Amino acid sequence: MKIIAQRTSPVTGKVNHMVIFATNEQLIDWHEGTLIQDALPDATVDQREFLISGCTPTCWNSMFGSEDAA
C-alpha cells in the first residue's frame, strides 16, 4: 500500500512528505517495537530515516555534507 508520510524536519522546521510503500501490518510492527529495518525491509535507508527522524536526504547533506564531497 502507498503511504504518504508527513514529518517536520528538525533541521529546517519545514513539513515534508515522502511516499513509502508498506502494509498496515508492517507499520504496526514498527510502532510496536520491531526494528524499522526488519518491519519495513523494502523501504530505503532514506525512507526509514525520514520515518524515524523527519530528516530528508537534503537535511542530512546540509548537516554533514554529501558523500560525493569526500
C-alpha positions as CSV (number, residue, x, y, z in Angstrom):
1,M,0.0,0.0,0.0
2,K,1.2,3.5,-0.8
3,I,1.7,5.6,2.3
4,I,2.3,9.4,2.2
5,A,4.3,10.1,5.3
6,Q,4.4,13.6,6.7
7,R,7.2,14.7,9.1
8,T,8.5,18.0,10.3
9,S,12.2,18.5,9.6
10,P,14.2,19.0,12.9
11,V,16.7,21.0,10.8
12,T,14.5,23.4,8.9
13,G,11.2,23.1,10.7
14,K,9.6,22.6,7.2
15,V,6.8,19.9,6.9
16,N,7.9,17.4,4.3
17,H,6.2,14.4,2.6
18,M,7.5,11.2,1.3
19,V,5.8,8.2,-0.4
20,I,6.6,4.9,1.2
21,F,5.2,1.5,0.3
22,A,4.3,-0.5,3.4
23,T,1.4,-2.6,4.7
24,N,-0.6,-1.7,7.8
25,E,0.9,-4.8,9.5
26,Q,4.4,-3.6,8.8
27,L,3.7,-0.1,10.3
28,I,2.0,-1.7,13.3
29,D,5.0,-4.0,13.8
30,W,7.3,-1.0,13.7
31,H,5.2,1.0,16.1
32,E,5.1,-2.0,18.5
33,G,8.9,-2.1,18.7
34,T,10.2,-4.1,15.7
35,L,13.3,-2.6,14.3
36,I,12.4,-0.5,11.3
37,Q,14.8,-2.3,9.0
38,D,13.0,-5.6,10.0
39,A,9.5,-4.2,9.9
40,L,9.9,-2.3,6.6
41,P,12.6,-4.3,4.7
42,D,11.7,-2.9,1.3
43,A,11.9,0.8,2.4
44,T,15.1,2.6,1.5
45,V,17.5,3.9,4.1
46,D,16.3,7.4,3.3
47,Q,12.7,6.4,3.8
48,R,13.4,4.7,7.1
49,E,15.3,7.7,8.4
50,F,12.5,10.0,7.3
51,L,10.0,8.0,9.3
52,I,12.3,7.9,12.4
53,S,13.6,11.4,12.5
54,G,11.9,13.5,9.9
55,C,15.2,14.2,8.2
56,T,15.3,14.1,4.4
57,P,18.5,13.5,2.4
58,T,18.7,17.2,1.9
59,C,18.6,17.7,5.7
60,W,21.5,15.2,6.1
61,N,23.5,16.9,3.4
62,S,23.1,20.3,5.0
63,M,24.2,18.9,8.4
64,F,27.0,16.6,7.3
65,G,27.8,17.2,3.6
66,S,27.2,14.8,0.8
67,E,29.1,11.5,0.3
68,D,30.3,12.9,-3.0
69,A,32.3,15.6,-1.2
70,A,34.6,13.1,0.4
